[in-house]
């Protein structure tokens, strides 16, 4: 061995990423002892800083091992090191207190309780037996309780709870898995739980013959009670998922009449009684993120039909906190575990607010005295195309950063404010995007207030001072209005990004395409987004890179009769498509015997026709989402109105899945590809599809078969347009984005067909395809704009 490697040396080592509050410092301490190093490690606002001295070969091995031996919740994005010229400190390797400074480190998402902690709470000999706030550095609350960086107890909602001597000893012992576990607590020194009725009167567990409040709550749930439970990032409303009458009462009280409700079950064995659980789904359910996973209803047993009416999937999650585990351990049946709010409002966070707002919904309240600092909804995942796809990115995943592809490193800090529905916002800083958790629909006043509070929180956590703001082009989005007012007030540059360009850019970014990439062919299918020329887009083919886009083709526009009312009442979209494709006279002549004709005839057609003729509250739209609505209403589903966004489109997918085993007997409905003329772009014209569908209606074909034919035909039309445009433009990469691609049959059909044509297909992997992902797209488009202007 060379003499140089035998000489003692010093290295400063900087670790960046999700490196605080995850047990990384004790891991480093143990590694340093193993390699006979001396020095120190500390948390600061940039991450973790190590100063180590020892034999050069040992130092090199130590640095190499840091990533490989990181604890489960750590994510090391970068390891930087440089020589130290100073003398080493005297004594053994030490763990130093945290230091303050500019915030650049990541905040770790909340994590499901680990096996070690779970063992303790069910062990009668352990001092944490049945303690619902048990945690360690490998699990427990993180983002939901943090108020500032560094992640120390004083910056969390655990600050009021002074550690007892036993917990303090664990906290100070580097070899203990609770070393510097900031929420560490036990029954003697930590938060407490209790049970109340709807009048805020505390219920002693002994009055129900139970040992503690959690066991008492389980008994009340078995008897048909509705219990508001203060959880990790907000309140849940829980009831027995097998009791139809109780679920109906919950729906009525909550005013959530048809939207599917999430379920929680004690373990995988119970989930398998009701659903098919693949190995991949099982891994997701049991992961530290513990999301809600949509699973096919293919078990031998059934939950109450009104848990997820007209759905072929159930959204199941496993218990992810000790409190949930203790509650579910008492129950053989799954629990409905839905957000603790009135429909469309954000879930309650605090006990006084919950007592007021949920008193008319819940019969009982299972409360505790650890404050929730930050609202975090449950994440929702569906396996599509053989991999997990996020429908809602929140607890367990947010606010983990997304490392951007090469080229974005020098981009200045900026803030992208997202869309209107399924809103997230995104901070861009130091070559990373920091998308927020799912915040919801900003049309609701309480959600918009929560959105603004979270903007302040993230800016405080990351000490983020934006040099630019990025918003959607829509003139009425509240997020965009806020951004325009903010930019004008503070003199900041403002960029307005077209909605569907943001969709495609987000897909490109999470698939790692570098800044200077060649254009892709983007297919953006959704409900609607503000386009150009007064048209609302939603079925678009774009030549796009991060800098710009060109609209190459679209769906044939039809009027949105009544504007937003057409979203709530799908029959309006059916009528608009019939007018645009066949005309009313032809429809009456050829299809006057249909029940659909009689239904539409009962509407105020003269008024509607006048609105269309005068273009009064009838914007043109190329929306693929509205096409799904139109088909659903034609086939008899949710014609008059929908009770939640996407309900009609989900019905078409559900019918198609029910008939999918017979797809070889279902001829695809034809769509026309009308190529470019002097006055317009190429477009997909659904008129031939309508003729076939209406003929099948007249023959009495099942709606399951017709839904299959529609899906197969739509995939064929989309693929044909992509092939045509890809060849004409010389593009071999296709990016799929937009909420319509949450449809399993459509996404899998597109990926399979386009891949068979030799095209490279990009789809979302970590971000939602719906509007929950567009803030990242806005951010990267804004970053390029800023870099080009430097």
N, C-alpha and C positions, 0 to 999 in steps of 0.2 A: 504494500500500500504506500502511496506517495506520502512524503513528509508533510505536504501542504494539507492533506486531509486529516492528519493527526493533530494539527495545530488547533487550539481552541479558537472559536470564532463566534461572532454575534450577528443575529439577523433580527430585523423588525419585520413582522408579518401582519399584513392587513387582510382580514376576511370580510367580504361583503356578501349581502344577501339576507336570508331569513336566519339570523344567527344569534338573536337575543331571546332569552326566555325559553330556550329549548334544550338546556343542559349542555351547551357547547363548551363553556369554560371549565367545568369539571372534567369533561372528556379531554380537553387540552391539558389540564393539570395531570391527569393520569398518564397521558402519552408522554408528557415531558419527564415524568418520573421514570417511565419505562426506558426512555432513551438517555437518561442521566443528564438532563439539561437543567440549567437554573435560569431564573429570570422571573417574568410576570406576565399576566394576561388580564385585560380589563375590557369592559363594555364601554363604548362611547357612542356618540350620535352618528358615526360613520359605520359602525358595526362592531367588530372585535379586533383589538390590537394586541399582538403578542410581541414581547421582547425576550428573546431566548439566546442563551450562550451554551456552547458545548463543543464536542468534537465535530468537525465539519461534516463528516459522513453521517453522524447521528442527526445533525441538523437537517441535512438533505432528506434523509429518510423520514424524519418527523414532518417536514413540510409536505412531502409526497403523501403521507398517510392521513393528513388532515381531512381531505374530502372523503376518503374511503371509510373512515371510522367516525364520521359525524353521527350524532344521535338522530332518532327517527324523524323528528319534526324540523330538523335543520335543513336549509337549502343554501349551500355555498355557491354563489354565482361567480365569485372572483377571489383568487389568492394572489396577493401582491407581496413581494418581499425585497428588502434591500439591506446592505451591510450596516452594522452598527459599529461605530468607532469608540463608543463610550465603554467604560468598565462595567462589568456585570455587578448587580446588587449582591450584597452579602446575604447568605442564607439559602434556604430551599426555594424551589419554584413557588410563586405566590399568586393568588387571585386577588386583584385589587378592586376597590369600589369603583362604580361607574362614574364617568365624567360627562359633563355637559358640552354642548357645541352645536354646530349646524346639523340638522337632522337629515341623514342620508341612509340610515339603515332601514330595513324592512320591518313591518309589523307582522307578527305571525298570526295566522288565522286560528280561531278556536279549534280545539282538537277533542275528539271523543275520548272518554275515559279509557285508560290503558288496562291491560290484563292484571298487572300488579296491583293497581289501585282497586280494581274490581274485586280481586281476591280478598283484599282487606275488608271491604265494606260488608262482605258476606261471611266473614270469619268472626264468630262470637268471642274469640280470645283476643282479638285485635282492638286497640283503643279507638280505632275509627270504624268500629262495627256499626253499620247502618247510618253512617254519617254522610249526608247527601252532598257535601262540598269537598270531598276527598279528591286530591289531585297531586301531581308531581311535575317534574320538568318535561316529562314525556307526554303529558296530556293536560286537559282542562282549559279554563277560560284564558283567552289572550286579548284579542281585539275587542271583544264585548265589554271588557272592564278597563281598558286603557284610556287614560286621559292625556298622556304625553310621553315623550321619549327622553331619556332611555327608559326601557321597560323595567322599572323598579317598583316595589310595593307602594312607595309614596306617590307614584303616578298612576295608581289604579284605585278602583273602588274597594280594594281590600285595606286601604290605608287606615280606616277607623278601627280595624281589628288587630290589636297588639298580640304578637306571638307569645304563647305560653312557653315556659322553659323547655318542655319536650320538643315543641315545634321549632323553637329557636335553635336548639342543638342540631336538629336535622338540617335546618337552613344554613348553618355555618359549617357543616361537615362536608368537605369536597367528595368524599366517597359515598355519600348518601344520595339517592336519586332525587331527594327533595332539596339538594343544595341550591340555594338561591331560587327556589320555586316561589315566585312572588305571591301567588294566591294560597300558599300553604296554610293549613288550618286544621283544627280538630274540634270535637264537641266542646272542649273547655274554653277555647279562645276564638272560635270562628263564627260565621253566620249561623243563624238558626231558622228553622222552618216551623210553620204553624198552620192550622186549618181554621177557616172562618165560614160562616154562612153568608147569604146575600145581604144581610143587614150589618155586616162587619162585626158580628158577635163571634168571639173565638169559641171553637168547639173542642172540648177536651177529648183526646183520643179514647180515654177510658170510658167515656159516655157511649162509645160504639163498641166497646169491648176490645179495643186495639191498643198496642203498645206504643205507637207513635203516630204522628199526623199523616205520614205517607201511607201506612197500612190502613188508616181510617179512610183516606181518600180513595184507595183502591176498593174498599167495601162499598162506598157510596157510588162509585162507578159501576160496580156489579149490579147495584140495585136500580140502575137507570138514571143516575144523577149526571148532571153536566158540571164539570169542574174546571175552573179557570186556574191554570198552573203557571206560576212564574218560572220561566225557564232560563236559558242561557242568554239569548239575545232578544228576548221579548216574551210576552205571554202566549200560551196556547189555550185553546178550548178543547177539552177532552170529553169523550163519552164512549160507551161500549159500541164498537163498530158492528156488532151483530144484532143490535136492537133497533128495528126499523122505526118504531115510534119515537125513541129517544133521538135518533139521527134527524128525523123529521122536525122535532121540536127545536133542535139545535139550528137547523137550517132556517126555520121560521124566525127564531129569535135573532139570529145573526144577519138575516136578510140575504143569505147566500143560497139561492133556491135550487140551482142545478149544477153549478161548477163543481167538479170533483173535489172530494175531501181527502187529505193525506191520512195515512194510517201508521201506527207504530205497534210493533209486536215484540214480544220478549226475546225471541231468537229466530234463527233461520228455520228451525223445525216448524214453528207456527206459521211463518210466512209461506212455507212450501205447502201448507194445507190449503192455501187459497190461490197461489200463483205458481207459475213456472219460474224457477230460479236457476239461471245458468251459472257456470263457474265465474264468469266475468261479473255478472250481477252480484253474486255473493261477495266477491272481493270488494266491490264498490260499497255494498251495504256495511261490510265489516271494516272499512278503511277508517283512518283517523278523521276523515272529513264527514263520514256517516251521512251522506245525502239521502234525500228521497229518490228512490229509483222506480221508474215506471215499469211494471212487470205484467206479463199477460195473465189474465184471469183463467188459469188452466189447472187450478187445484181441485181437490175432491170436495172441499167445503166452500161455502159462500158467505161473504159478509152481507149486511143489509143492502138491498138493491139500490137504495137511495144514497149510498156512499159515493158512488160514481155512476149515475144513471146514463144509460146508452153508451157506456165506455167498455172497451175490451181490455183495458189496462187498469191496474190499481197502483197508486203511489204509496209504496211502503218505505219506512225507515226503521232502523233498529234503535234502541235506547242509546243515547250518546252522552248523557250525564249520569252521575251516580243517582241523582234523584229519579230520573226516568227508569233506571235499572231497578231500583228498589220498588217503584210503583208497578212496573210491568211484571216483576217477579211474583207478584200476588195474583196475577191474572193469566188465565189460559187463552182468553180471546184477544184479538187485536183491538186497539183503541183508535177511534178517530182522534187525530192530533192536528187540529187546524189552527190558523193564526188567531190570536186573541184580539179580535176587533169586530166592529161592524163592517159589513162588506164594503170594500174599496178604500177603507181607511187604513193607515199603518197600524201594526200591532201595538198594544199598550206596553210601556216599559216600566212604569212606576206604580207602586201599590195604591196610592190615593186616586190616580187616574183610572186604574183598572177597576177599583171599587165603584167608581162613578159610571164609567162607560160600559162595563160588563155586567153590572148588577141586573140588567134586564135580560141577560143571555144565560149567565151561569147560575147554578143553584148554590155552588160552594166555591171557595177560593183556597188554593194551596199556595201560601205566600212564604217569602223569606226576606231577610233584611240585608242581603248583599245587593247593592244598587247595580243596575245595568247602565253602563255608560253609553254604549253604542248599539243601536238596533241592528240585528242581523237575522234575516229570515232564513228558513231552511233552504238549502240548495236543492235543485231538481235536475235529475239526470235521466236520459233515455238512451238506450243502446241502439244506435242506428248505423247501418253499414258496417257492422262488426266492431264498433268502438263506441265508447261513451260520448254523448253529446250533451252539453249543458243547456237546459232550457232556462234555468235561473241560477246564476252564480252568486252565492252568498256565503252562508256559514260553512266553515271548513276550507274555503278556497279564497275568499276575499279577506284582507286586501293584498294577497300575495302578488308581487309584481310580475310583469311580463317583460323579459329581456328582449329588446328590439333587435332586428337584424343589423348586419353591418351597414354603416353609413349614417346612422342616426346618433352616433356618440356625441357629436358636438352641438346637437340641437339645443337651443335655449329652453329654460323651463317654461312650460305653457300649460294651460288648463282647457280641456275640451268638455263642454257642458252637456253633451248627450242629446237625446231626443225628448219626446213627450210621454210616450208609453214605455213601460218596462225600463224606466230610466236608470242609467248609470252615468257617472261622470268619470273623467280620467285625467290624472296628473301625469305630465311627462317631465322627467328629470333624470339627468345623468345616464342617458341611453336606455332608460326603462320607462315603461308605461305602468301606471298604478291605477287600474280600474277599480272603482268603488264597488261595494256590494250592491245587489239589486235594491232599488229604492221604490220602484213602482210607478204609478201613473200620476203625473204631475197635475192633471186636471183636478184632482182632489186636494182641497186647500191644506189639510193636515199633512198630506204627503209632500206637497211643495214646501211647507215649512220644515219638515224633516230633511228634505233635500238640501235646503239652505244651511241647516245646522250641520249636516255632514260635510258640506263644502268647507265650512269653518274648521271642523274637526280635522279633516285631512290636511288642510293648509297649516294648521297648528302642529299636527304630528310630524309632518315632513318639512316644517319651516319653509313652505313653498311660496315663493313670490313670483307669480306668473309674469313673463315678459310679453305674453300674447294670449288672447282668448279665442276659442274656436267654437262656433255654434252651427246649428242646422240652418238651412236657408228659409225654412218655413217662417212666414211673418208672424204667425200666431202662437208658435210653441213658447211656453212660459220660460223654458231654459234659454231659448234664443233671445227673448225679450230681456231676461236678466243679464245675459252676456252683453247685449248692445248697450244697456244702461250702464253697466259696470265699465265697459270700455270707454264710453263717453265721459263718465265721471272721473276716471283715473288716467285718461289719455293713453290707453293701451291699444296696440294694433288689434284689429278684429278680422277674423277670416270666417266667411260663411261657406260651409261645405255642403254640396248637394247630397241628399240623404243616401242615394244608392251608390254614389261614389264612395261614401264612408263605409257602407256595407262591404263593398269589394275590397277596399283598402284594409279593413280589419282582417279579412280572410287572408289577404296577402301577408300582412305583418305576422300573424300568428303561425303562418306556415313558413316563415323565415326567409321570404324573398328580400334581397338586399335593396337598399334605397335606389341604386342605379339599375334596376331590373328592366327587362323588356316588358312591353305591355302584355297584359293577360286579357282573355275574353271573359268578362264578368257577366254572370247571369244572376240578376237580383230580382227575386220574386217575393212580394210582401203585400200587406194591406194597402198602404199608400205612402208616398213621400212627395214632398213639394218638388215639382219638376220645372219645366220651362214653358213659356207661352201659355200660362194659365192652366196647364194640364197637370193632374195629379198622377204621378208615375207609380208603377207597382208591378210591371212585367217587362223588365229591361235587359237589353243585351248591350254591354258597354265595352269598348276598347279602353282599358284603364291601366295606368301606372299610379304611383303615389302623387305625381304632380298634377295630372289632369285626366280627363276622360272624354270620350266621344261616344255619343249614343248611336249605335249601329242599327238597332232594330227594337221592336216593341210588340206588345199585344194591341190589337185593334181597339181604339178608345171607344168607350160608351159613356153615356151621361150618368153621373151619380145623382139620381133624382131625389132632391131634398137635402143634398149635401151629406152631413154626418148622419142624418136620419136613415140614409141608405145602409149605413153600417149596422144600425140597430134593427132594421127591418129588411131582411134578405129578399123578400118578394119584390122590393124596388129594383134590386139588381137583376132579378129574373126578367122583369118587365123591360128594363133598359136594354138587356141583351136581345130580347125578342124584337124590340123596336129597331135596334141597330142592325140586326141580322136578317130578319124576315119581314118586318113591318107588321103592324097590327092587322091589316086587311088580309094579308096572306095567312097569318097565323089563324085568324078566324075561319078563313075558308078551308084550310087544310086540317086544322086541329081543333075546330070548334066543338067537337064531341068530347074533348078531354075535360076532366074535372079541373085541371089547371086553368083552362080557359074560363070556366065559370067562376073560379076563385078570383082571377085577375079582373074579370068583367065587373065584379062587385066593388072594385076600387074606384075612386074619383078620377077616371081616366081623362076626362076633359080638362080638369085642372092640371093633371100631370103632364098632359100633352102640351098645354099652353106654357107650362114652366120650361119644358124641353125646348119648345120653339123659340121662346124668348130668352133662353139661357139664364133663367132666373133660379138661382140656387141649384144649378145643375152642372157643376164642373165636369169636364171630360176626364175620364180616368182610364189608364191602361192596366189597372190593378189585376193581378192574378188572384189575389185573395178575394176580391169581389166576384170573380168568376166562380170560385168555389162556393161562395154564398149563393150565387144565382142557381148553380146546379143543385145545391142542397134544397133550396126552396122549391125548385121544379120537381124534385123527387119526394116532396112532402115533408121535409124536415125543417123545423124552426122557421116556417114561412113568415109568420106574423111578426115575431121579434126574437132576438137572442137575449139571454140573460148574462152572458159574459163574452168577451172578445174571442173570436175564433171558434165559437161554438158550432156554427153551421159548417165551417170547413172541417172541423174535427168529426162531425157526423158523416160527411162524405168519406173520409178516410176509414172510419169505423165500419161503414157498410161495405167498403171495398175489401177490407181485411176479412170480413165475414165471408165474402165470396171468392177470396183469392185462390183457394185450392182448386177452383174451377176456371182459372184464368185462361187456360188453353182453349176453352170453349167460348171465350168472350172476345169477339172481334173489336180491335181498338176503334174508338170513335175517330173519324177523320177531322183534322184541322187543315185549313188552307194556309199555305205560305204565300202571301202576296208580296212580290218583290218590289224593290224601290221604283217609284215613279218620280216625275218631275216635282210633284207637290208633297211627297211624304216619304218616310222611311219604310223599309220592309217591315211587315208585321205578320203576326200569327192571327188568323181570322177564325174564330170558333163557330162561324155560321154553319158549316157542314156538320159539326158535332151536334149542334142544336137540332138539326133536322133528324139525325139518327136517333138522338135521345128522345125526341118527341114521338117519333115513329114507334120506338120501343115502349114508351109510355102507353101509346094507343093499343099495343099488343098485350099489355099487361105483364111485361117482363118485371122481374123482381128488381127492387132498387139496389140490392147487393150486386147483381150482375151489371146493371147500368153504371154503378159507381166504379166497378172494375174496368169496364170499357172506357169510361172517362179517364181514369188514371193512365191506362195503357196508351190511349190516344194522345194525351197531353205529353207524356214522356217522349213518344215518337216525334211529335211536333217540335218540342224543345231541342231534341237531339238533331233533328234535321236542320233547324235554324243554326245551331252551333256549328255543325259541319259546314254549312254554306258560308257562314261568316268567317270561320276559322280558316277555310281555304282561301277565301277572298282576301283576308287580312294577313295571311301567313303566320297565324298564331296557333301554337300547339298546347298552350296551358289555359285551362278553364277554371275559374273560381266561382263557386256557388255560395250565395248568401241570401239572407232575407228570411223572414219568419215562415214562409210557405215551405222552406226546406226542413222544417221540423216534422213534416209529413214523411213517415218512414218509406212508404211505397214510392213516393216521388224521388226522394233522395237516393235510395238504393237503386232505383231504376235508372236514374241519370248517371250515377257513378259507374254502374255495370256497363251501360250502353256506350258511354263516352270512352271508358277505358278500353273496351273492345275495339273502338275506332282508332286506338293508338294515341289518344289524347291524355295529357296529364291533368288530373282532376284535383283541385284543392277544395277542401271543405273545412268547416270549423271543427276544432278539436278541444279548445280550452275556453273559448268565448261563445256565448249564445249566438245562433244564427239570426235570432230576432233582434229587436232594437236594443236589447241589453248589450250588444257588442259594438254599436256604432260609435260610442265615445272613443274607443281605441282607434277606429278608422279616422275619425275627425282629428285625433291627436297626431297621427303619423302624417296625414295630409298637411296639417298645420306646421309640423316640424320641417317638412321639405320646403314649404313656402317661406318659413323663417330662414332656413339655411341658404336658400337661393337669394334672399334679400340681404344677406350679410356681406 
